[in-house]
Amino acid sequence: MSKKCKHLDQIKITTTDQHVCEDCVKIGDTWVHLRMCMLCGHVGCCDSSKNKHATKHFHQSSHPVMRSVEPGEEWIWCYVDEMIAGAVAA
């Protein structure tokens, strides 16, 4: 039986108009890709970025579910279950 994420019921926010990593902007740095926390809407940079602000947000907040906000990407990641947990409905 395949493992399923048990955190999708916590999702409160599915979209954002923000297309910058605010934490990188504050320190004058750049990012590679953006990820959005689906509980509070925080947008942070991905783990390919030097600062890894999306993962840092998870460690500070314990918010388990985030999604890519890159054009054409609809996947959802769960930090707790360490798996792609689903996709955002288009």
N, C-alpha and C positions, 0 to 999 in steps of 0.2 A: 504494500500500500504506500502510495507516495505521500510525502509530508506536505501539509498545508499550513499556510500562515493563519494564525489565530488573531491577528491584529487589524484586519481590514475593517472590522466593525468600529474602529476608532477614528476612521477618516471623517474629517469635518470640511476640508477645503480641497478642491480638485483642480482649480485653475488659478493663475496669477497674471497680472499685467507687468510684474517686475521682471526685468531682464538684465539685472546686474547682481553681483554678489556684494551686498552692502558691506560685509565685513572686509572684503578686499578693497572696496572703494575707500573705506575709512583709513586704511593703511597705505593707500596709493599703489596697490598691487593689481595683478591681472589674474584671470582664471581661464580654464579650458572649457568646461561645460557647467551648466547650472542644474541644481536639484532643489526641489521644493518640499518642505515638511508638510505632510497632508493633515497634520493636526492643528498647526498654528499659522502656516503659510510662510514661514521663514524660508528665504531663498539663499542658498549657499553654494559654494563651488564644489565640484566633484573630487574624488580621490586621485584623479589624474592631475589635478591642480596642486600647486605647491602647498597651499594653506589648508586644503581639505576641510573647508568650513561646514559643509553639510554633515560630515561625520562628526565633527566637533560639536555641532548643534545636537546631534543625537546623544552624545556622551554627557552634555550639560543638561539636556531636557528630558532624556529618556523617551522622547517621542519616537516610536518604532518605525513608522512608515513614511517613505518619501517617494517622489516620482521625478523622472527627468522632465525638465521644461524645455528641452531642445526640440526644435521643429521636427516633426515626423516621428518623435519617440513618445510612446505611450505607456512604457513599462513602469511598474511600481516595485520598489525594493523594501524589504523588511529587514532592518538591522538586527532584530532579536533572533529571527529564524534564519538569517543570512541566506535569503533566497529571493528570487524574483517572485513576487506575491500575486501578480496579476497585471492587468492593463487598465488604463483609464478609458472609459467609454467615450468614443469620439462624438 
